[in-house]
């Protein structure tokens, strides 16, 4: 009996598996990919229900469930410009079961704000998994008693009325603030920044003419433009939009300073096994490829944009962080 045990031990020690990083890790490593997800997954949205990021998360849940046999539950955690949701996910176990549905504001702009305050290091705390959507922004003006109807007229009007044309934003350091600041910097314009605590109030004032300019995602802008409540000046997209075919892109107008675009993607806490990250990315890509999801995104005016790999998405996010860090630094922008 002892001889048999010694023989078995000798066989285990001399096996290549033993020396490839330890028998237990090698044998256990494939398990997360084979079994993930083996229980419900929480998709943490940094905003209240109803916005573009929330819509992206909810439009995916049924397809993700059908693929995996597990529930994907949306958990809205609004507040502090997204920082509450970021901190919640950063404290969760690094196992892929608590997933942030982030966007340009939370994962490209907010890193600079939190770094300046000595708080959460977003870039180091999260692993980009998959890009889901790229939502163009639309530069709009009020349709009430505001003469400009296109970009050339708008720029000329602002220059003739320095310090009199205002734009709305969701607060200092928000996407709209940075975009209009970039536009003013590029075109040498004197604009008035009117920060709001929330988008709905800003939009109401924009429609009524109390504030002249705004930057909206395409899903919110199109109905108001079609109803004649707002006028579209330019879109932040690589090409003209199907919904607004007569509206030029910012690149066509040489207005790249007005960044404007939004995007959504999945992030997990740093330390999540690579094999789980890859599995989650594959699940997300398959969900976005399903016809019902594609139809739902199109109906919601949310263009799907799939990253080629987690690394490709990480490279994209890092480039976005660098872009916004530069404009924040050049203009000494403080955050709310």
N, C-alpha and C positions, 0 to 999 in steps of 0.2 A: 504493500500500500504506500509506504513512504517512498519507495522507488518510483512508483507511478506519479506521485505528486511532484517529485524532483524532475521527472521527465517533462511533465506538463509545464512547470515553471521555466525549465530550460528552453522549451519550444516558444514560450511567450516572449522571453527576453531576447532570443535570437531572431524573432520575427522582425521584418522591416517596419511593420506598423509601430513597434515599440519605440524605435529610434527616430521616427519622422516628426515628432513633437510631443511624444508621450502617447501611450496606448489609449488612454481615456479620451483626450481631446480629439484624436483622429477618428475614433469610432463614433464619437458623439456629434462631431461637427455637422454632418449632413442633416441631422434631425430637425433643426429649426426650419430649413427650407422645405423639408418634406411635410412637416406638420403645420407650418404657419399659413394662415391663422388657425389655431385650434380652439379659439374662443372669440367672443365679440371684440371688435376693434373700435376705439373711440376716435372720431375725427373732430379735433378741437378747432373751432372757428373763432377768431379773435373779435368778432363783431356780432351784433344782434341779428336775428333772423331777418331775411328779406334783401340783403345786399348781394352784390355780385359774388363775393367769396362764399357766402352762405349758400347761394344758388348752385355754385359749382359743386360744393360738397354734397348737397342733397340730390342733385341730378345723377350722381355717381353711385349712391348707396345701393340701389336695387341691383344694378349690374355687378357690383362688387360682391353682394350677397349671393347672387346666382352662381358666380364663378367659384366661390370658396365654400359655400354652405354655412358661412358665419355672418352674423349681423355686423353692419358698419353703422354706428350710432353717432349722429351729429350732436356735439356738445358746444353750445354757444357760450363764450366767456368774454364778453365785451369789457372795455374799460382801459384807460391809460394808453390810448392809441395802439392797443394791441399788446402792451407789455404784460398784462395780467395773464393772457393766454400763453404767451411765451414762457413766463416764469412757471406756469403750471406744467407745461410739457417738459421743461428743463428739469423739473423735480421728479417726473414720472420715471418708472423703471425703463432702462434702455433695452426694451425687448420688442419694439415695433407695434405694441398694442395701444399706445397713445400717440396719435399722429397729428401734427399741426398742419392745418390748411392755411399756409401763409401766402403772402402776396408782396408786391413791390414795397408797400409801406412798412410792413412788419419785418421783412427780411432783407431789405436793401436800404431803406431810409432810416428806420428805427435803430439799427446798429450804431450809427453815428451819435444819435441822441443819447442812448443809454451809455455809450462809452464816455461821452462828455460828462455824464453824471456819475461815472464810476460804478455803474450797475452791471447788469447781465451782459456778457460778451456774446452777442447773438451769433456771430460768425463761427466762434469756437464751440458754442453750445449745441448747434444743430447740424445735422447732415442733410443736405438736399437729396431728395429721392427722385421726384419726377415733376416735370412741368406739366400742367393740366390745360391751362387756357391762357390766351393772351388777349386781353380786352382793350381795344383801342379807346383812347380818350377823344372827346370832341370839344374843341374850343368853341364856346357859344357866347352870344350876346343877348341881352334883353331885346325883345321885339317892340318894346314900348318906348316911344319917343327917343330912339337912339339911331342916328342916321346911318352908320356904316353897315354895308351889306356884304363886304368881302374883306380879305386880308389887307389889300392895298389901301382901301378906304379906312379900315380900322387903324392901321399904323399911322396914316396921315392925320386922322382925327385926334389920336392920342398926342401926336407931336404938336398939333395946334392948340391942344388943351392940356398942357402939362400939369400934373397933380390934380386933375379933375376926373379922370376915368378910374373907376374902382373895380376890383375883382374880389370874388368871394373864395374863401377856403375853409377847411375844417379845423384851422388853427395853425399856429406857428410850427413850421417843420412838416406840415402836411404835404401830400403830393401836389395839390393845387398850388400851394404857396411856393414850393420849389420850382414848379413848372413855370409859373408866371414870373418868378424871380429870374429864371433862366432866360425867358423871353425878353424881359426888360433889360437884362444885362447884354444880351446879344444885339438887340435893336436900339439900345440906348433910349429907353422909354421911362417916363416918370409916371408910375402907376400907384394907386392907393390900395393897400392891402386891408381887406376887411375880414378878420378871422371870426369864425362862428364856432359854437360848441358842437354843432351837428349839421349834417348835410341838408336835412329837410328845411330848416329855417333859412339857410343860405339859398336854397333853390327857390323858395317862396319869394324871397326878396329879389332874386335875380329875375324872376318872371314879372314881378310888379314894377321893376325898374329902379328899385332902391339901390341896387348894385348892378354894375353894367356887364361884367364879364364873369364867366364861370368855366370850369373844366369838369365835364361829366363823362362817365363811362357810356359807351354807345347804347347799352340796354336802357339806361335812364333817359338819354338824350333824344333818341329817335322819335318816340311818341310826342314829346313836347315840340320838337321841330316840325313834325307833320301837322300838328294842331295849330301852328303859327304862334306859339307862345315864346319860342326862342328862335334865334337865327344861328345857323351853323356857319362857322368861318373856316375851320380846318380840322382834319382828323389826324391822330397820331397812329398811323398804320403804314406798313410797307407799300400798300397800294390802296386805291380808292375802295370804299366799302360798297358792297352790294346794296345796303340799306340807304346809303347817301351817295349815289353815283356822281352827282354833280359837285360834290364838296371835295376840294383838293386836299392832298396830304400836306403835312407840315414840311416834309422834305421838298415837295414841289415848290413850296413858297419860301424855301430857305428859312424856315422857322424852327429848325431842329432844337433851338434853345428851349422851346416849350416841350418838355419831355412827354408828359401827358399820358403815356400808356400804362396800363395795369396788367398784371399777370398773377396767376394763382398756381401754387404747387404744393407738393407734400414734403414735409420735413419730419425727421425723427430726432430724438435726443442722441448726441454724440455718445459713442460706445455701443450703439446697436450693432449687432453682428452684420458684417458685410453681406452675408448670404441672405439675411432677412431683408436688408435694404434692396438687394437685387430682386428678391421675390416680390416685394411690395411694388417696386417699379414695374415689373412685368404684369402684375395684376391690374395696376392702374392703366397701363397702355392697352391691355386687352379690353378693359371696361370702356375706354374712350373710343375704341374701334368698333364697338357694337352699334348696329344701326339705330336702335332705339335711343341710345345716349346721344349719338350724333344728331338725330332729329330734334331731341329735346334741347340740346345746346343751341342749335340753329334757331329754334323757335324763341329762345330766350335772348337772342343776339349776343351769344357768348362764343366767340371763335375758339375752337379747340386748337391747342398747340402742344404737341407731345415732344418731350426731350428724347434724344437718341439713347441716353444712358444717364445714370446718376452722376457720373463724372461730367458729362456734357452740361447737365443742369447746374452742377456746382460751379463750373467755369462761367456759365451765364450769370449766376447770382453774384459771384465775386466781381465780375465786370460791372454789374449794376451798383454794387456797394461802392466801388471806386468812383463811378460817375457821380453819385449823389454826395459822397464824402467831399469831392472836389468843389461842387457848387456850394455846399454848406460852409466849407472852410473859406472859400473866396469871398463870400458875402457875410461871414460871421453870423450865421443864422442861429438863433436860440430857439429852443423847443418849449412847447407848453408842458 
